[in-house]
Amino acid sequence: MSMSEPILESMRAIEDDFAEAMSRMYSVGNDLARVRARLSAEATDVASTAAAAAAAEAVEADPEHWTPVAEPVASAPRPSPAQPSPPPIAPGHVMPPPAPVTTPPFVPPTAALPPAEPWWQRDGLVAKVLAVVGTAITLIGVAFLLALAIQMGFFGPLARVLSGGLLAIALIGAAVVVRRRPSGTIGALGLAATGIATAYLDVLAVTRIYEWVPLAVGMIIAGLIALGGVLLARSWDSQLLAVVAVLGVALMAPFVGLEHGLLTGAFLLVLAAASWPAQIGRDWWVLELARILPTALFLTALAAVHERSGIAGLLGVLFAVLVLGTSLAGARIPRLPQQLGALVPVGVLPLGAAALAVDDRWSGAGLFVVATCLLVFVAGLADHPVGTPAQHRLPEFALASAGLTSLCAALRVSDGQDWTPVIGVALCLVWAVTALVLRHRVTLVVALALGALATIGAMSLLPHIVLRSLSDEVAVRHLLAATGVAVLYLVLARAVTSVLPALAPVLPRALLALSALWVGGSVVLLITLVGQLVDDPRGGFTAGQAGATVVWMAIAALLLLRGLRGSTFAIPAGLALAAVSVGKLLLFDLSFLGGLARVLSFIVAGLLLLGMGAGFAQALERTRRTSQPHPGAGPVENPAPAGPLPPSV
């Protein structure tokens, strides 16, 4: 017998023991499965027995169904459905585990959806439409009745006025009576709105047609009617009635006091202020529109055409303070209603019209500055919680309006003069620096918008940079504007990187590229001014063009050096600027420059290119040597053997 036979017998014994152990384990598993099935069957029997007992209790509640109960008899336990025993397991064979018992998932019953409500039954839509149409038809009928009575000679002026007043009182009284009845809300609103409108027509007659009372008295009466209607609307919680009361007098006042514009504007201003408390505790944005829009339109037209522009401007300032003050109060105090932020530009519209209409440019610019300060003040103090709807957010609307009014102030100061580009660029720089310091997104957006407008305005400088024939007309203001544009792009690029990283790196890189181009233009203008000092502006222009090429080459060299220090954008930007410089050399300098300027431009640019190439190659080689590890330092790696390892014994 060889040495391997005892080992084989030991392995067969181990296999038999392992197979026997597995068979016992699966036998225990089958026993557990049978016990689980028996317990499930008993639980099902208990549930069915409980249901049958509940049904029997309902039947045996009557004494007629009572039956004597026999003595309990012990019964043999109910056999559970036996599972087939596993077949005999041969040694060395492993039996697969039994399949798990699965139950279907429970699906909860879904309730039937209620039937959709017809559109004509939603929120009393048809009733409201009928009420509005009925009010209009009733007013037309009253007007026809009065016209017919006047034609037939039935009523004199006094009888017409008295009948109109009595009709208005009767309609409002009927509205109060109808309101007390169930489902009388819509009819009461229609009657009350008709009565208020009739009262306004009566005031129009005594003030404008017959001129029995002065205009001021008539407006006071109309204001009292409006306030009474607003109070009635609050007690009934009806925005529609409040809108009718305020909008009616706002539309009537211009027709009554068209010849007395300042008095009518003051009346509308007082009405807008007096009707604001009606919104406290209510979300009546339609009433807010009825309060603000007619007054803003009338004051804007008044400021544009009235001779006494100073008083019209004062009314515009008061109206802006009213709108911005109530909006700020609604944003700061939770108990007060939140005003619509979209009405902030409307609030400063009369003030802007007065600033444009005034003859003195400094007075007009001062009004624009007042509007800008008010808007910035509101934007700085407005505090909105997270989730405030966009139409109620004051900072966005206020800052956008402030950017527009500040631009109008700059244009009003320059008044179309030659310093307009300089003032505009300075204004844009103020906004850009403010956005960078405060790190405020909305301010930066305004600065970018103004920067785009400044770019359009700076296009007027290009002829002085490109055309040698205009070298005599180059002035200091051109140099200041070009330099300001270059600095503006640098500040905006930095601000965008810090405040709006979502726009990086595309927008900052574009701004940096534009800044580099305007630096070259500033060099041309600067050397041209130096040429004017020595009575050779054309020579200064020629030298300036060569200097611009050299400056661009120097900037390209700096970008390449920065790229070697780890910037991924600097190397492509430097190569692109170098390509632009070479293109300018071949396309512009070669054609328009002559003599020493052309020679210096090409020689200096060529030397810079050679130096850039040599320096870049050396710096790149140093970078590669630094990045490679020293051969004597670091851990030693054992190389893998070339051939297969010999077998181990």
C-alpha positions as CSV (number, residue, x, y, z in Angstrom):
1,M,0.0,0.0,0.0
2,S,1.4,3.4,-1.0
3,M,1.6,6.5,1.2
4,S,-1.3,8.2,-0.6
5,E,-3.9,5.6,0.3
6,P,-4.3,6.6,4.0
7,I,-4.7,10.2,2.9
8,L,-7.4,9.3,0.4
9,E,-9.3,7.3,3.1
10,S,-9.1,10.2,5.5
11,M,-10.5,12.6,2.8
12,R,-13.4,10.1,2.1
13,A,-14.2,10.0,5.8
14,I,-14.2,13.8,6.1
15,E,-16.5,14.0,3.0
16,D,-18.9,11.5,4.6
17,D,-19.0,13.4,7.9
18,F,-19.6,16.7,6.1
19,A,-22.5,15.2,4.0
20,E,-24.1,13.7,7.1
21,A,-23.8,17.1,8.9
22,M,-25.5,18.8,6.0
23,S,-28.3,16.2,5.9
24,R,-29.0,16.8,9.6
25,M,-29.0,20.6,9.1
26,Y,-31.6,20.4,6.2
27,S,-33.6,17.9,8.3
28,V,-33.8,20.5,11.1
29,G,-34.8,23.1,8.5
30,N,-37.6,21.0,7.2
31,D,-38.9,20.5,10.8
32,L,-38.9,24.2,11.3
33,A,-40.8,24.7,8.1
34,R,-43.5,22.2,9.2
35,V,-43.8,24.0,12.6
36,R,-44.2,27.4,10.9
37,A,-46.9,26.0,8.6
38,R,-48.8,24.5,11.6
39,L,-48.6,27.9,13.4
40,S,-49.9,29.7,10.3
41,A,-52.8,27.3,10.0
42,E,-53.8,27.7,13.7
43,A,-53.7,31.5,13.3
44,T,-56.0,31.3,10.3
45,D,-58.4,29.1,12.3
46,V,-58.4,31.6,15.2
47,A,-59.2,34.4,12.8
48,S,-62.1,32.5,11.2
49,T,-63.5,31.4,14.6
50,A,-63.5,35.1,15.8
51,A,-65.4,36.2,12.7
52,A,-67.9,33.4,13.2
53,A,-68.4,34.4,16.9
54,A,-69.0,38.0,15.9
55,A,-71.7,36.9,13.4
56,A,-73.2,34.6,16.0
57,E,-73.5,37.4,18.6
58,A,-75.5,39.4,16.2
59,V,-78.0,36.5,15.7
60,E,-78.2,35.4,19.4
61,A,-78.8,38.9,20.7
62,D,-82.6,38.0,20.7
63,P,-83.6,35.6,23.6
64,E,-85.5,33.5,21.1
65,H,-82.3,32.3,19.7
66,W,-80.8,31.2,23.0
67,T,-79.8,27.5,23.2
68,P,-78.4,25.5,26.0
69,V,-74.7,25.0,26.0
70,A,-73.3,21.4,26.3
71,E,-70.4,20.4,28.4
72,P,-67.1,20.9,26.7
73,V,-65.6,17.8,25.3
74,A,-61.9,17.4,24.8
75,S,-61.2,16.9,21.3
76,A,-58.1,15.6,19.6
77,P,-55.9,18.3,18.1
78,R,-56.5,19.0,14.5
79,P,-53.8,17.5,12.5
80,S,-52.0,19.9,10.3
81,P,-51.3,19.1,6.8
82,A,-48.3,17.0,6.8
83,Q,-45.5,17.7,4.5
84,P,-43.8,14.8,2.7
85,S,-40.7,13.7,4.5
86,P,-37.4,14.2,2.7
87,P,-36.1,11.3,0.7
88,P,-33.1,9.5,2.1
89,I,-29.9,11.3,1.5
90,A,-26.9,9.5,0.1
91,P,-23.5,10.1,1.6
92,G,-21.7,13.0,-0.1
93,H,-24.9,14.5,-1.5
94,V,-26.1,18.0,-0.4
95,M,-29.9,18.6,-0.5
96,P,-31.0,22.1,-1.7
97,P,-32.8,24.3,0.8
98,P,-36.7,24.5,0.7
99,A,-38.3,27.3,-1.2
100,P,-39.4,30.2,1.0
101,V,-43.2,30.7,1.6
102,T,-44.2,34.0,0.0
103,T,-47.4,36.0,0.6
104,P,-48.9,38.5,-1.8
105,P,-48.3,42.1,-0.9
106,F,-51.1,44.1,0.7
107,V,-52.8,46.6,-1.5
108,P,-54.8,49.2,0.4
109,P,-58.2,50.0,-1.1
110,T,-58.4,53.4,-3.0
111,A,-61.2,55.7,-2.3
112,A,-63.2,56.9,-5.3
113,L,-62.4,60.5,-6.4
114,P,-65.2,63.0,-5.9
115,P,-66.8,64.2,-9.1
116,A,-65.2,67.3,-10.6
117,E,-67.1,70.5,-9.9
118,P,-68.4,72.3,-13.0
119,W,-66.6,75.5,-13.8
120,W,-69.8,77.6,-13.5
121,Q,-70.1,76.6,-9.9
122,R,-66.6,77.4,-8.7
123,D,-66.5,80.3,-6.2
124,G,-69.7,81.8,-7.5
125,L,-68.1,82.8,-10.8
126,V,-71.4,83.2,-12.7
127,A,-72.9,85.2,-9.8
128,K,-69.9,87.6,-9.8
129,V,-70.0,88.0,-13.5
130,L,-73.7,88.7,-13.4
131,A,-73.2,91.2,-10.6
132,V,-70.5,93.2,-12.5
133,V,-72.6,93.2,-15.7
134,G,-75.7,94.2,-13.7
135,T,-73.9,97.1,-12.2
136,A,-72.7,98.4,-15.5
137,I,-76.2,98.0,-17.1
138,T,-77.8,99.7,-14.1
139,L,-75.5,102.7,-14.4
140,I,-76.2,102.9,-18.1
141,G,-79.9,102.8,-17.4
142,V,-79.6,105.6,-14.8
143,A,-77.7,107.7,-17.3
144,F,-80.3,107.1,-20.0
145,L,-83.1,108.0,-17.5
146,L,-81.4,111.3,-16.6
147,A,-80.8,112.1,-20.2
148,L,-84.4,111.4,-21.1
149,A,-85.6,113.5,-18.1
150,I,-83.4,116.4,-19.2
151,Q,-84.7,116.2,-22.8
152,M,-88.3,116.1,-21.7
153,G,-87.8,118.9,-19.2
154,F,-89.0,116.9,-16.2
155,F,-86.1,117.7,-13.9
156,G,-84.2,120.8,-13.3
157,P,-80.6,120.8,-12.2
158,L,-81.4,120.7,-8.5
159,A,-83.9,117.9,-9.0
160,R,-81.3,115.9,-11.0
161,V,-78.6,116.3,-8.3
162,L,-81.0,115.4,-5.5
163,S,-82.5,112.4,-7.3
164,G,-78.9,111.1,-8.0
165,G,-78.0,111.4,-4.4
166,L,-81.2,109.8,-3.2
167,L,-80.7,106.9,-5.7
168,A,-77.1,106.4,-4.4
169,I,-78.3,106.3,-0.8
170,A,-81.2,103.9,-1.7
171,L,-78.8,101.5,-3.5
172,I,-76.4,101.4,-0.6
173,G,-79.2,100.9,1.9
174,A,-80.6,98.1,-0.2
175,A,-77.2,96.5,-0.3
176,V,-77.1,96.5,3.5
177,V,-80.5,94.8,3.7
178,V,-79.6,92.2,1.1
179,R,-76.4,91.5,2.8
180,R,-78.2,90.3,5.9
181,R,-80.0,87.5,4.0
182,P,-78.5,84.1,3.4
183,S,-76.5,83.9,0.1
184,G,-77.0,87.6,-0.5
185,T,-73.3,88.5,-0.7
186,I,-73.0,88.9,-4.4
187,G,-76.2,90.9,-4.8
188,A,-75.2,93.2,-2.0
189,L,-71.8,93.8,-3.5
190,G,-73.4,94.7,-6.9
191,L,-75.9,97.1,-5.3
192,A,-73.2,98.8,-3.2
193,A,-70.9,99.2,-6.1
194,T,-73.7,100.7,-8.2
195,G,-74.6,103.1,-5.3
196,I,-70.9,104.3,-5.0
197,A,-70.6,104.8,-8.7
198,T,-73.9,106.8,-8.7
199,A,-72.6,109.0,-5.9
200,Y,-69.4,109.7,-7.9
201,L,-71.5,110.7,-10.9
202,D,-73.5,113.1,-8.7
203,V,-70.3,114.7,-7.4
204,L,-69.1,115.0,-11.0
205,A,-72.3,116.9,-11.8
206,V,-72.2,119.4,-9.0
207,T,-68.4,120.0,-9.4
208,R,-67.8,120.0,-13.1
209,I,-71.1,120.4,-15.0
210,Y,-73.0,122.8,-12.8
211,E,-70.0,124.2,-10.9
212,W,-72.0,124.7,-7.7
213,V,-69.2,123.8,-5.3
214,P,-65.5,124.5,-5.7
215,L,-63.1,121.8,-6.9
216,A,-61.6,121.3,-3.5
217,V,-65.0,120.7,-1.8
218,G,-66.0,118.3,-4.5
219,M,-62.8,116.3,-4.1
220,I,-63.2,116.2,-0.3
221,I,-66.8,114.8,-0.9
222,A,-65.4,112.2,-3.3
223,G,-62.7,111.2,-0.9
224,L,-65.2,110.7,1.9
225,I,-67.3,108.5,-0.4
226,A,-64.2,106.5,-1.3
227,L,-63.2,106.1,2.4
228,G,-66.8,105.1,3.3
229,G,-66.8,102.5,0.5
230,V,-63.4,101.1,1.7
231,L,-64.7,100.8,5.3
232,L,-67.8,99.0,4.0
233,A,-65.6,96.7,1.9
234,R,-63.4,95.8,5.0
235,S,-66.5,95.0,7.1
236,W,-67.8,92.8,4.3
237,D,-64.3,91.4,3.5
238,S,-64.8,92.3,-0.2
239,Q,-61.8,93.4,-2.3
240,L,-64.1,94.0,-5.3
241,L,-66.1,96.7,-3.4
242,A,-62.9,98.3,-2.2
243,V,-61.5,98.4,-5.8
244,V,-64.7,99.9,-7.1
245,A,-64.6,102.6,-4.4
246,V,-61.0,103.6,-4.9
247,L,-60.8,103.1,-8.7
248,G,-64.0,105.1,-9.3
249,V,-62.7,108.2,-7.6
250,A,-59.3,107.8,-9.1
251,L,-60.8,107.8,-12.6
252,M,-63.2,110.5,-11.8
253,A,-60.8,113.0,-10.4
254,P,-58.8,113.8,-13.6
255,F,-62.0,114.5,-15.5
256,V,-63.2,116.8,-12.8
257,G,-60.0,118.7,-12.1
258,L,-58.3,118.6,-15.5
259,E,-57.8,122.4,-15.4
260,H,-56.4,122.2,-11.8
261,G,-53.8,119.6,-12.2
262,L,-51.8,120.3,-9.1
263,L,-54.8,120.2,-6.9
264,T,-56.0,117.0,-8.5
265,G,-52.6,115.4,-8.2
266,A,-52.5,116.3,-4.5
267,F,-55.9,114.8,-4.0
268,L,-55.0,111.6,-5.6
269,L,-51.8,111.5,-3.5
270,V,-53.9,111.9,-0.3
271,L,-56.4,109.3,-1.5
272,A,-53.5,106.7,-2.1
273,A,-52.2,107.3,1.4
274,A,-55.6,107.2,3.1
275,S,-56.7,104.0,1.4
276,W,-53.5,102.1,2.3
277,P,-54.7,101.0,5.7
278,A,-57.5,99.1,4.1
279,Q,-55.0,96.4,3.1
280,I,-53.9,95.7,6.7
281,G,-54.7,92.1,7.5
282,R,-55.7,91.4,3.8
283,D,-54.0,90.2,0.8
284,W,-55.6,92.6,-1.6
285,W,-53.1,93.2,-4.4
286,V,-55.8,94.3,-6.9
287,L,-56.6,97.1,-4.5
288,E,-53.0,98.1,-4.4
289,L,-52.9,98.3,-8.2
290,A,-56.0,100.5,-8.1
291,R,-54.4,102.7,-5.5
292,I,-51.0,103.2,-7.2
293,L,-51.3,103.0,-10.9
294,P,-53.9,105.8,-11.7
295,T,-52.1,108.2,-9.3
296,A,-48.7,107.3,-10.8
297,L,-49.9,107.9,-14.4
298,F,-51.6,111.2,-13.6
299,L,-48.6,112.5,-11.7
300,T,-46.2,111.4,-14.4
301,A,-48.3,113.2,-17.1
302,L,-48.6,116.3,-14.8
303,A,-44.8,116.4,-14.3
304,A,-44.2,116.2,-18.0
305,V,-46.5,118.9,-19.2
306,H,-47.2,121.3,-16.3
307,E,-45.5,124.7,-16.2
308,R,-44.8,124.7,-12.5
309,S,-42.4,121.8,-12.7
310,G,-41.0,122.4,-9.2
311,I,-44.4,121.7,-7.5
312,A,-44.9,118.7,-9.8
313,G,-41.5,117.4,-8.8
314,L,-42.4,117.8,-5.1
315,L,-45.5,115.8,-5.6
316,G,-43.4,113.1,-7.3
317,V,-41.0,113.0,-4.4
318,L,-43.9,112.7,-1.9
319,F,-45.5,109.9,-4.0
320,A,-42.1,108.0,-4.2
321,V,-41.7,108.3,-0.4
322,L,-45.3,107.0,0.1
323,V,-44.9,104.0,-2.2
324,L,-41.4,103.1,-1.1
325,G,-42.2,103.8,2.6
326,T,-45.3,101.5,2.6
327,S,-43.4,98.8,0.7
328,L,-40.5,99.0,3.2
329,A,-42.9,98.9,6.2
330,G,-44.6,95.8,4.7
331,A,-41.3,94.1,4.3
332,R,-40.1,94.9,7.8
333,I,-43.2,94.6,9.9
334,P,-45.0,91.2,9.7
335,R,-48.4,92.7,10.7
336,L,-48.5,95.0,7.7
337,P,-49.3,93.9,4.2
338,Q,-46.5,93.1,1.8
339,Q,-46.6,95.5,-1.1
340,L,-45.9,94.4,-4.7
341,G,-42.2,94.9,-5.4
342,A,-43.0,95.3,-9.1
343,L,-44.7,98.6,-8.2
344,V,-41.4,100.1,-7.0
345,P,-40.4,101.4,-10.5
346,V,-43.9,102.8,-10.8
347,G,-43.5,104.7,-7.5
348,V,-40.5,106.6,-8.8
349,L,-41.9,107.2,-12.3
350,P,-43.4,110.6,-11.6
351,L,-40.1,111.7,-10.0
352,G,-38.2,110.6,-13.1
353,A,-40.6,112.5,-15.4
354,A,-40.1,115.6,-13.3
355,A,-36.3,115.2,-13.4
356,L,-36.4,115.0,-17.2
357,A,-38.9,117.9,-17.6
358,V,-37.1,120.5,-15.5
359,D,-35.0,123.0,-17.4
360,D,-31.9,123.1,-15.1
361,R,-29.8,120.0,-15.6
362,W,-28.4,120.1,-12.1
363,S,-31.9,120.2,-10.6
364,G,-32.9,117.3,-12.8
365,A,-29.8,115.3,-11.8
366,G,-30.6,116.2,-8.2
367,L,-34.1,114.7,-8.5
368,F,-32.6,111.5,-10.0
369,V,-30.1,111.3,-7.2
370,V,-32.9,111.6,-4.6
371,A,-34.7,108.8,-6.3
372,T,-31.5,106.7,-6.4
373,C,-30.9,107.3,-2.7
374,L,-34.5,106.4,-1.8
375,L,-34.2,103.1,-3.8
376,V,-30.9,102.1,-2.3
377,F,-32.2,102.9,1.2
378,V,-35.2,100.6,0.7
379,A,-33.1,97.9,-0.8
380,G,-30.6,98.0,2.1
381,L,-33.3,97.8,4.8
382,A,-35.8,95.4,3.2
383,D,-35.7,92.1,5.0
384,H,-37.5,89.1,3.4
385,P,-37.8,85.6,4.9
386,V,-36.8,82.6,2.8
387,G,-39.5,81.6,0.3
388,T,-40.9,85.1,-0.2
389,P,-42.5,85.2,-3.7
390,A,-40.7,87.1,-6.4
391,Q,-43.3,89.8,-6.8
392,H,-42.9,90.8,-3.2
393,R,-39.0,91.0,-3.1
394,L,-38.1,94.6,-2.8
395,P,-34.2,94.5,-3.1
396,E,-34.2,93.1,-6.6
397,F,-36.7,95.7,-8.0
398,A,-35.3,98.5,-5.9
399,L,-31.7,98.0,-7.0
400,A,-32.6,97.5,-10.6
401,S,-34.6,100.8,-10.5
402,A,-31.6,102.5,-8.7
403,G,-29.3,101.4,-11.4
404,L,-31.6,103.0,-14.0
405,T,-32.1,106.2,-12.1
406,S,-28.3,106.6,-11.4
407,L,-27.6,106.2,-15.1
408,C,-30.3,108.8,-15.9
409,A,-28.6,111.1,-13.3
410,A,-25.2,110.7,-15.0
411,L,-26.7,111.4,-18.4
412,R,-28.6,114.4,-17.0
413,V,-25.4,115.9,-15.6
414,S,-23.5,115.5,-18.8
415,D,-26.6,116.6,-20.8
416,G,-25.2,115.2,-24.0
417,Q,-21.8,116.9,-23.5
418,D,-18.4,115.4,-24.4
419,W,-17.8,114.1,-20.9
420,T,-20.7,111.7,-21.0
421,P,-18.5,108.5,-21.6
422,V,-16.3,109.5,-18.6
423,I,-19.2,110.0,-16.3
424,G,-20.9,106.8,-17.4
425,V,-17.8,104.7,-16.9
426,A,-17.3,106.3,-13.5
427,L,-20.8,105.4,-12.5
428,C,-20.3,101.8,-13.6
429,L,-17.1,101.6,-11.6
430,V,-18.9,102.7,-8.5
431,W,-21.5,99.9,-8.9
432,A,-18.8,97.3,-9.7
433,V,-16.6,98.3,-6.7
434,T,-19.7,98.3,-4.4
435,A,-20.7,94.8,-5.6
436,L,-17.1,93.5,-5.1
437,V,-16.9,95.0,-1.5
438,L,-20.4,93.9,-0.4
439,R,-20.3,90.7,-2.4
440,H,-24.0,91.2,-3.3
441,R,-25.4,89.4,-6.3
442,V,-28.1,91.8,-7.3
443,T,-25.7,94.7,-7.1
444,L,-23.3,92.8,-9.3
445,V,-26.0,92.0,-11.9
446,V,-26.9,95.8,-12.0
447,A,-23.2,96.5,-12.4
448,L,-22.9,94.0,-15.3
449,A,-25.9,95.6,-17.0
450,L,-24.5,99.1,-16.7
451,G,-21.1,97.7,-17.8
452,A,-22.7,96.5,-21.0
453,L,-24.2,99.9,-21.6
454,A,-20.8,101.5,-20.9
455,T,-19.2,99.2,-23.5
456,I,-21.7,100.4,-26.1
457,G,-21.0,104.0,-25.1
458,A,-17.2,103.4,-25.3
459,M,-17.5,102.4,-28.9
460,S,-17.3,106.2,-29.7
461,L,-13.7,106.1,-28.7
462,L,-12.6,103.6,-31.3
463,P,-12.2,106.2,-34.2
464,H,-9.7,108.1,-32.1
465,I,-7.8,104.9,-31.4
466,V,-7.7,103.6,-35.0
467,L,-7.8,106.7,-37.3
468,R,-4.7,108.8,-37.5
469,S,-6.6,111.7,-39.0
470,L,-8.4,112.2,-35.7
471,S,-5.2,112.4,-33.7
472,D,-5.6,116.2,-33.4
473,E,-9.0,115.8,-31.7
474,V,-7.8,113.4,-29.0
475,A,-8.5,114.8,-25.5
476,V,-7.9,113.9,-21.9
477,R,-11.5,112.8,-21.5
478,H,-10.9,110.1,-24.2
479,L,-7.9,108.7,-22.2
480,L,-9.9,108.7,-19.0
481,A,-12.8,106.9,-20.5
482,A,-10.6,104.2,-22.1
483,T,-8.6,103.7,-19.0
484,G,-11.8,103.6,-16.9
485,V,-13.2,100.9,-19.2
486,A,-10.1,98.7,-18.8
487,V,-10.3,99.1,-15.0
488,L,-14.0,98.4,-15.1
489,Y,-13.5,95.1,-16.8
490,L,-10.8,94.1,-14.3
491,V,-13.1,94.9,-11.3
492,L,-16.1,93.1,-12.9
493,A,-14.0,90.0,-13.6
494,R,-12.8,89.9,-10.0
495,A,-16.4,90.5,-8.7
496,V,-17.9,87.8,-10.9
497,T,-15.3,85.2,-9.7
498,S,-16.1,86.0,-6.1
499,V,-19.8,86.6,-6.1
500,L,-21.2,84.7,-9.1
501,P,-19.0,81.5,-9.4
502,A,-21.7,80.0,-11.6
503,L,-20.6,82.3,-14.4
504,A,-16.9,81.5,-14.0
505,P,-14.6,81.0,-15.7
506,V,-16.1,82.0,-19.1
507,L,-17.3,85.5,-18.2
508,P,-14.3,86.6,-16.2
509,R,-11.9,85.4,-18.9
510,A,-13.9,87.3,-21.5
511,L,-13.7,90.5,-19.3
512,L,-10.0,90.1,-18.8
513,A,-9.5,89.8,-22.6
514,L,-11.5,93.0,-23.2
515,S,-9.5,94.7,-20.5
516,A,-6.2,93.8,-22.2
517,L,-7.5,95.2,-25.5
518,W,-8.6,98.5,-23.9
519,V,-5.2,98.8,-22.2
520,G,-3.7,98.9,-25.7
521,G,-6.1,101.6,-26.7
522,S,-5.3,103.6,-23.6
523,V,-1.6,103.4,-24.6
524,V,-2.4,104.8,-28.1
525,L,-4.4,107.7,-26.6
526,L,-1.7,108.5,-24.0
527,I,1.2,108.7,-26.4
528,T,-1.0,110.7,-28.9
529,L,-1.6,113.3,-26.1
530,V,2.2,113.3,-25.5
531,G,2.6,114.0,-29.3
532,Q,0.2,116.9,-29.1
533,L,2.4,118.5,-26.3
534,V,5.4,118.5,-28.7
535,D,3.2,119.6,-31.7
536,D,3.3,116.3,-33.4
537,P,0.0,114.5,-32.8
538,R,0.4,112.2,-35.8
539,G,3.9,111.1,-34.7
540,G,2.5,110.5,-31.3
541,F,-0.3,108.4,-32.8
542,T,2.2,106.3,-34.8
543,A,4.4,105.8,-31.7
544,G,1.3,104.9,-29.7
545,Q,0.4,102.2,-32.1
546,A,3.8,100.7,-31.8
547,G,3.6,101.1,-28.0
548,A,0.3,99.2,-27.9
549,T,1.8,96.3,-29.8
550,V,4.8,96.2,-27.3
551,V,2.4,96.4,-24.3
552,W,0.3,93.5,-25.6
553,M,3.5,91.5,-26.1
554,A,4.6,92.2,-22.6
555,I,1.2,91.2,-21.2
556,A,1.4,87.9,-23.2
557,A,4.9,87.2,-21.7
558,L,3.5,87.8,-18.2
559,L,0.6,85.4,-18.9
560,L,3.0,82.7,-20.1
561,L,5.1,83.0,-16.9
562,R,1.9,82.8,-14.8
563,G,0.9,79.7,-16.7
564,L,4.1,78.0,-15.8
565,R,3.3,78.6,-12.1
566,G,0.1,76.5,-12.3
567,S,-2.6,78.6,-14.1
568,T,-4.3,76.5,-16.8
569,F,-5.8,79.6,-18.5
570,A,-2.8,81.9,-18.6
571,I,-0.8,79.9,-21.2
572,P,-3.6,79.8,-23.9
573,A,-4.5,83.4,-23.1
574,G,-0.9,84.5,-23.5
575,L,-0.5,82.7,-26.8
576,A,-3.7,84.2,-28.0
577,L,-2.6,87.7,-27.1
578,A,0.7,87.1,-28.7
579,A,-1.1,86.0,-31.9
580,V,-3.2,89.1,-31.8
581,S,-0.1,91.2,-31.5
582,V,1.6,89.5,-34.4
583,G,-1.6,90.0,-36.5
584,K,-1.6,93.7,-35.6
585,L,2.1,93.9,-36.7
586,L,1.4,92.3,-40.0
587,L,-2.0,93.8,-40.8
588,F,-1.9,97.3,-39.2
589,D,1.6,98.4,-38.3
590,L,3.1,97.3,-41.5
591,S,0.5,99.3,-43.5
592,F,0.0,102.4,-41.4
593,L,3.3,102.9,-39.7
594,G,6.5,104.1,-41.3
595,G,10.1,105.0,-40.6
596,L,11.5,104.5,-37.2
597,A,8.2,103.6,-35.6
598,R,7.7,100.6,-37.9
599,V,11.3,99.5,-37.3
600,L,11.1,99.8,-33.5
601,S,7.7,98.1,-33.5
602,F,9.0,95.0,-35.4
603,I,12.3,94.8,-33.6
604,V,11.0,95.2,-30.1
605,A,8.1,92.8,-30.8
606,G,10.5,90.2,-32.4
607,L,12.9,90.4,-29.5
608,L,10.0,90.0,-27.1
609,L,8.8,86.9,-29.0
610,L,12.3,85.4,-29.0
611,G,12.7,86.1,-25.3
612,M,9.3,84.6,-24.6
613,G,10.2,81.5,-26.5
614,A,13.6,81.0,-24.8
615,G,12.3,81.8,-21.4
616,F,9.3,79.6,-21.8
617,A,11.5,76.7,-22.9
618,Q,13.9,77.1,-19.9
619,A,11.1,77.5,-17.4
620,L,9.4,74.4,-18.8
621,E,12.6,72.4,-18.5
622,R,13.0,73.5,-14.9
623,T,9.5,72.5,-14.2
624,R,10.0,69.1,-15.6
625,R,13.2,68.5,-13.7
626,T,11.5,69.6,-10.5
627,S,8.5,67.3,-11.0
628,Q,10.8,64.2,-11.6
629,P,11.9,62.3,-8.4
630,H,15.6,62.1,-7.5
631,P,17.0,58.6,-8.4
632,G,18.7,58.2,-5.0
633,A,15.8,59.2,-2.9
634,G,12.6,57.5,-2.0
635,P,11.7,53.8,-1.5
636,V,13.3,51.1,-3.6
637,E,11.0,49.1,-5.7
638,N,11.8,45.5,-6.4
639,P,11.2,44.6,-10.0
640,A,9.1,41.6,-10.8
641,P,11.0,38.5,-11.9
642,A,11.4,38.0,-15.6
643,G,10.5,34.3,-15.6
644,P,8.2,32.1,-13.6
645,L,9.0,31.3,-10.1
646,P,10.4,27.8,-9.4
647,P,8.1,25.4,-7.6
648,S,8.5,25.3,-3.8
649,V,9.0,22.0,-2.1
